[in-house]
């Protein structure tokens, strides 16, 4: 969705990505909350999950700022 919306510069496609990324972020938080008390998981698994959560937030913010840039470009014309 991101590549297509960047090529075509359509902001509705970005909204699809933003919505799915919020769902992914919530699922990662829930799974990390469930995994922490479990003693069978390694520290590596929890570290990878935390990194994935941070990257998810970062890419959501980048996409959200690009979404506003696309909306401003369309309204300026």
DSSP file (Angstrom, degrees, kcal/mol; ACC not computed):
  #  RESIDUE AA STRUCTURE BP1 BP2  ACC     N-H-->O    O-->H-N    N-H-->O    O-->H-N    TCO  KAPPA ALPHA  PHI   PSI    X-CA   Y-CA   Z-CA
    1    1 A X     >        0   0    0      0, 0.0     4,-2.5     0, 0.0     5,-0.2   0.000 360.0 360.0 360.0 -38.3    0.0    0.0    0.0
    2    2 A X  H  >  +     0   0    0      2,-0.2     4,-2.0     1,-0.2     5,-0.2   0.930 360.0  46.6 -67.9 -43.3    2.8    2.4    0.8
    3    3 A X  H  > S+     0   0    0      2,-0.2     4,-1.9     1,-0.2    -1,-0.2   0.919 115.2  46.8 -64.4 -42.5    4.6    1.9   -2.5
    4    4 A X  H  > S+     0   0    0      1,-0.2     4,-2.4     2,-0.2     5,-0.3   0.916 112.7  48.5 -65.9 -43.6    1.4    2.2   -4.5
    5    5 A X  H  X>S+     0   0    0     -4,-2.5     4,-1.9     1,-0.2     5,-0.7   0.833 111.2  51.4 -68.5 -30.5    0.3    5.3   -2.7
    6    6 A X  H  <5S+     0   0    0     -4,-2.0    -1,-0.2    -5,-0.2    -2,-0.2   0.870 112.7  45.6 -71.3 -36.1    3.7    6.9   -3.1
    7    7 A X  H  <5S+     0   0    0     -4,-1.9    -2,-0.2    -5,-0.2    -1,-0.2   0.896 127.0  28.1 -72.7 -40.0    3.7    6.2   -6.9
    8    8 A X  H  <5S-     0   0    0     -4,-2.4    -2,-0.2    -5,-0.2    -3,-0.2   0.651  98.1-134.7 -95.6 -18.2    0.1    7.4   -7.4
    9    9 A X  T  <5 +     0   0    0     -4,-1.9     2,-0.5    -5,-0.3    -3,-0.2   0.949  47.3 154.7  57.5  54.8    0.0    9.9   -4.5
   10   10 A X    >>< -     0   0    0     -5,-0.7     4,-0.7     1,-0.1     3,-0.5  -0.957  34.2-159.1-112.1 119.9   -3.4    8.9   -3.3
   11   11 A X  H 3> S+     0   0    0     -2,-0.5     4,-1.4     1,-0.2     3,-0.4   0.779  84.8  67.7 -72.8 -26.5   -4.0    9.5    0.4
   12   12 A X  H 3> S+     0   0    0      1,-0.2     4,-1.3     2,-0.2    -1,-0.2   0.857  97.1  55.7 -61.7 -30.9   -6.9    7.0    0.8
   13   13 A X  H <> S+     0   0    0     -3,-0.5     4,-1.6     1,-0.2    -1,-0.2   0.845 103.7  54.5 -67.1 -32.1   -4.4    4.2    0.3
   14   14 A X  H  X S+     0   0    0     -4,-0.7     4,-2.7    -3,-0.4    -1,-0.2   0.851 101.6  58.2 -68.2 -33.3   -2.3    5.6    3.1
   15   15 A X  H  X S+     0   0    0     -4,-1.4     4,-2.3     2,-0.2    -1,-0.2   0.865 102.9  53.7 -63.7 -35.2   -5.3    5.4    5.4
   16   16 A X  H  X S+     0   0    0     -4,-1.3     4,-2.3     2,-0.2    -1,-0.2   0.933 110.9  45.7 -63.6 -45.6   -5.6    1.7    4.8
   17   17 A X  H  X S+     0   0    0     -4,-1.6     4,-2.4     1,-0.2    -2,-0.2   0.923 111.8  51.6 -63.4 -43.8   -1.9    1.3    5.8
   18   18 A X  H  X S+     0   0    0     -4,-2.7     4,-1.8     1,-0.2    -1,-0.2   0.899 111.0  48.1 -61.1 -40.9   -2.4    3.5    8.9
   19   19 A X  H  X S+     0   0    0     -4,-2.3     4,-1.8     1,-0.2    -1,-0.2   0.921 113.5  46.0 -66.9 -43.7   -5.4    1.4   10.0
   20   20 A X  H  X S+     0   0    0     -4,-2.3     4,-2.3     1,-0.2    -2,-0.2   0.846 110.5  54.2 -69.4 -31.7   -3.7   -1.9    9.6
   21   21 A X  H  X S+     0   0    0     -4,-2.4     4,-2.5     2,-0.2    -1,-0.2   0.860 105.8  52.6 -70.5 -34.3   -0.6   -0.7   11.3
   22   22 A X  H  X S+     0   0    0     -4,-1.8     4,-2.4     2,-0.2    -2,-0.2   0.919 110.3  48.4 -64.4 -42.4   -2.7    0.4   14.4
   23   23 A X  H  X S+     0   0    0     -4,-1.8     4,-2.3     2,-0.2    -2,-0.2   0.919 112.3  48.6 -62.9 -43.0   -4.2   -3.1   14.5
   24   24 A X  H  X S+     0   0    0     -4,-2.3     4,-2.3     2,-0.2    -2,-0.2   0.904 110.5  51.6 -63.5 -41.2   -0.7   -4.6   14.2
   25   25 A X  H  X S+     0   0    0     -4,-2.5     4,-2.2     2,-0.2    -2,-0.2   0.921 110.4  48.0 -61.9 -44.8    0.6   -2.4   17.0
   26   26 A X  H  X S+     0   0    0     -4,-2.4     4,-2.4     1,-0.2    -1,-0.2   0.902 111.5  50.1 -64.1 -40.7   -2.3   -3.3   19.3
   27   27 A X  H  X S+     0   0    0     -4,-2.3     4,-2.5     2,-0.2    -1,-0.2   0.876 110.1  50.8 -65.4 -37.0   -1.7   -7.0   18.6
   28   28 A X  H  X S+     0   0    0     -4,-2.3     4,-2.4     2,-0.2    -2,-0.2   0.908 110.8  48.5 -66.1 -41.3    2.0   -6.7   19.3
   29   29 A X  H  X S+     0   0    0     -4,-2.2     4,-2.3     2,-0.2    -2,-0.2   0.929 113.4  47.1 -63.9 -44.9    1.3   -4.9   22.6
   30   30 A X  H  X S+     0   0    0     -4,-2.4     4,-1.9     1,-0.2    -2,-0.2   0.921 113.4  47.9 -63.8 -43.9   -1.2   -7.6   23.6
   31   31 A X  H  X S+     0   0    0     -4,-2.5     4,-2.3     1,-0.2    -1,-0.2   0.885 111.6  50.1 -67.1 -36.6    1.2  -10.4   22.7
   32   32 A X  H  X S+     0   0    0     -4,-2.4     4,-1.7     2,-0.2    -1,-0.2   0.893 109.6  51.9 -66.7 -38.1    4.1   -8.8   24.5
   33   33 A X  H  X S+     0   0    0     -4,-2.3     4,-0.6     1,-0.2    -2,-0.2   0.860 113.5  44.0 -65.2 -35.3    1.9   -8.4   27.6
   34   34 A X  H  X S+     0   0    0     -4,-1.9     4,-0.5     1,-0.2    -2,-0.2   0.855 113.1  51.8 -76.4 -35.4    0.9  -12.1   27.5
   35   35 A X  H >< S+     0   0    0     -4,-2.3     3,-0.5     1,-0.2     6,-0.3   0.791  93.4  72.6 -74.0 -28.2    4.5  -13.3   26.8
   36   36 A X  H 3< S+     0   0    0     -4,-1.7    -1,-0.2     1,-0.2    -2,-0.1   0.914  99.0  43.5 -59.8 -47.5    6.2  -11.4   29.7
   37   37 A X  H 3< S+     0   0    0     -4,-0.6     2,-0.4    -3,-0.2    -1,-0.2   0.745  93.4  96.6 -70.9 -18.5    4.9  -13.6   32.5
   38   38 A X    X<  -     0   0    0     -3,-0.5     3,-0.6    -4,-0.5    -4,-0.0  -0.563  61.1-159.8 -74.7 126.0    5.6  -16.8   30.5
   39   39 A X  T 3  S+     0   0    0     -2,-0.4    -1,-0.1     1,-0.2    -3,-0.0   0.608  80.6  72.6 -81.7 -12.6    8.9  -18.3   31.6
   40   40 A X  T 3  S+     0   0    0     -5,-0.1    -1,-0.2     2,-0.1     2,-0.2   0.737  78.6  89.9 -77.2 -21.3    9.4  -20.4   28.4
   41   41 A X  S <  S-     0   0    0     -3,-0.6     2,-0.1    -6,-0.3     0, 0.0  -0.501  74.4-129.3 -80.6 144.4   10.1  -17.4   26.2
   42   42 A X     >  -     0   0    0     -2,-0.2     4,-1.5     1,-0.1     3,-0.2  -0.416  21.2-112.7 -86.1 165.2   13.6  -16.2   25.7
   43   43 A X  H  > S+     0   0    0      1,-0.2     4,-2.3     2,-0.2     5,-0.2   0.809 116.7  63.0 -64.9 -29.8   14.9  -12.7   26.1
   44   44 A X  H  > S+     0   0    0      2,-0.2     4,-2.5     1,-0.2    -1,-0.2   0.910 101.1  50.2 -61.9 -43.3   15.6  -12.7   22.4
   45   45 A X  H  > S+     0   0    0      1,-0.2     4,-2.0    -3,-0.2    -1,-0.2   0.914 112.6  46.3 -62.8 -43.8   11.9  -13.1   21.6
   46   46 A X  H  X S+     0   0    0     -4,-1.5     4,-2.2     2,-0.2    -1,-0.2   0.869 112.0  51.4 -67.7 -36.4   10.9  -10.3   23.9
   47   47 A X  H  X S+     0   0    0     -4,-2.3     4,-2.4     2,-0.2    -2,-0.2   0.916 109.7  49.2 -66.4 -43.2   13.6   -8.1   22.5
   48   48 A X  H  X S+     0   0    0     -4,-2.5     4,-2.2     1,-0.2    -2,-0.2   0.893 111.0  50.9 -63.3 -39.1   12.5   -8.7   18.9
   49   49 A X  H  X S+     0   0    0     -4,-2.0     4,-2.1     2,-0.2    -2,-0.2   0.913 110.3  48.7 -64.9 -42.8    8.9   -7.9   19.9
   50   50 A X  H  X S+     0   0    0     -4,-2.2     4,-2.3     2,-0.2    -2,-0.2   0.903 111.8  48.9 -64.1 -41.1    9.9   -4.6   21.5
   51   51 A X  H  X S+     0   0    0     -4,-2.4     4,-2.6     1,-0.2    -1,-0.2   0.900 110.2  51.9 -64.2 -39.8   12.0   -3.6   18.5
   52   52 A X  H  X S+     0   0    0     -4,-2.2     4,-2.1     2,-0.2    -2,-0.2   0.883 108.9  50.5 -63.9 -38.7    9.0   -4.5   16.2
   53   53 A X  H  X S+     0   0    0     -4,-2.1     4,-2.1     2,-0.2    -2,-0.2   0.927 111.6  47.7 -64.2 -45.4    6.7   -2.3   18.4
   54   54 A X  H  X S+     0   0    0     -4,-2.3     4,-2.3     1,-0.2    -2,-0.2   0.905 112.8  48.1 -63.9 -41.7    9.2    0.6   18.1
   55   55 A X  H  X S+     0   0    0     -4,-2.6     4,-2.8     2,-0.2     5,-0.2   0.871 108.9  54.8 -66.2 -35.7    9.5    0.2   14.4
   56   56 A X  H  X S+     0   0    0     -4,-2.1     4,-1.9    -5,-0.2    -2,-0.2   0.918 110.0  45.9 -63.4 -43.4    5.8    0.0   14.0
   57   57 A X  H  X S+     0   0    0     -4,-2.1     4,-2.2     2,-0.2    -2,-0.2   0.918 113.2  50.6 -65.0 -43.0    5.3    3.3   15.8
   58   58 A X  H  X S+     0   0    0     -4,-2.3     4,-2.3     1,-0.2    -2,-0.2   0.943 112.3  44.7 -61.4 -49.3    8.1    4.9   13.8
   59   59 A X  H  X S+     0   0    0     -4,-2.8     4,-2.4     1,-0.2    -1,-0.2   0.836 111.0  55.0 -67.5 -31.2    6.7    3.9   10.4
   60   60 A X  H  X S+     0   0    0     -4,-1.9     4,-2.5    -5,-0.2    -1,-0.2   0.924 109.6  46.8 -65.1 -43.0    3.2    4.9   11.5
   61   61 A X  H  X S+     0   0    0     -4,-2.2     4,-2.2     2,-0.2    -2,-0.2   0.900 112.8  49.0 -65.3 -40.6    4.5    8.4   12.3
   62   62 A X  H  X S+     0   0    0     -4,-2.3     4,-2.0     2,-0.2    -2,-0.2   0.922 114.0  45.9 -63.9 -43.8    6.4    8.6    9.0
   63   63 A X  H  X S+     0   0    0     -4,-2.4     4,-2.4     1,-0.2    -2,-0.2   0.888 110.8  53.0 -66.8 -39.2    3.3    7.5    7.1
   64   64 A X  H  X S+     0   0    0     -4,-2.5     4,-1.9     2,-0.2    -1,-0.2   0.902 109.9  47.5 -64.6 -40.7    1.0    9.8    9.0
   65   65 A X  H  X S+     0   0    0     -4,-2.2     4,-1.8     2,-0.2    -1,-0.2   0.884 112.2  49.9 -67.7 -36.9    3.2   12.8    8.2
   66   66 A X  H  X S+     0   0    0     -4,-2.0     4,-2.5     2,-0.2    -2,-0.2   0.866 107.0  56.6 -66.8 -35.5    3.4   11.8    4.5
   67   67 A X  H  X S+     0   0    0     -4,-2.4     4,-2.2     2,-0.2    -2,-0.2   0.928 108.3  46.0 -59.9 -46.0   -0.4   11.5    4.5
   68   68 A X  H  X S+     0   0    0     -4,-1.9     4,-2.2     1,-0.2    -1,-0.2   0.862 110.7  53.4 -66.8 -34.3   -0.7   15.1    5.7
   69   69 A X  H  X S+     0   0    0     -4,-1.8     4,-1.9     2,-0.2    -2,-0.2   0.910 109.7  48.1 -65.3 -41.5    1.8   16.2    3.0
   70   70 A X  H  X S+     0   0    0     -4,-2.5     4,-2.0     2,-0.2    -2,-0.2   0.893 111.0  50.9 -65.4 -39.8   -0.3   14.4    0.3
   71   71 A X  H  X S+     0   0    0     -4,-2.2     4,-2.0     1,-0.2    -2,-0.2   0.900 110.7  48.5 -65.6 -40.2   -3.5   16.1    1.6
   72   72 A X  H  X S+     0   0    0     -4,-2.2     4,-1.4     1,-0.2    -1,-0.2   0.865 110.1  52.2 -67.6 -35.7   -1.9   19.5    1.5
   73   73 A X  H  X S+     0   0    0     -4,-1.9     4,-0.7     1,-0.2    -2,-0.2   0.895 110.9  47.1 -66.0 -40.3   -0.5   19.0   -2.0
   74   74 A X  H  < S+     0   0    0     -4,-2.0     3,-0.5     1,-0.2    -2,-0.2   0.885 112.7  48.4 -69.8 -39.1   -4.0   18.0   -3.3
   75   75 A X  H  < S+     0   0    0     -4,-2.0    -1,-0.2     1,-0.2    -2,-0.2   0.731 104.0  61.5 -76.5 -20.6   -5.7   21.0   -1.6
   76   76 A X  H  <        0   0    0     -4,-1.4    -1,-0.2     1,-0.2    -2,-0.2   0.758 360.0 360.0 -74.4 -23.5   -3.1   23.5   -2.9
   77   77 A X     <        0   0    0     -4,-0.7    -1,-0.2    -3,-0.5    -2,-0.1   0.487 360.0 360.0 -73.1 360.0   -4.0   22.7   -6.6
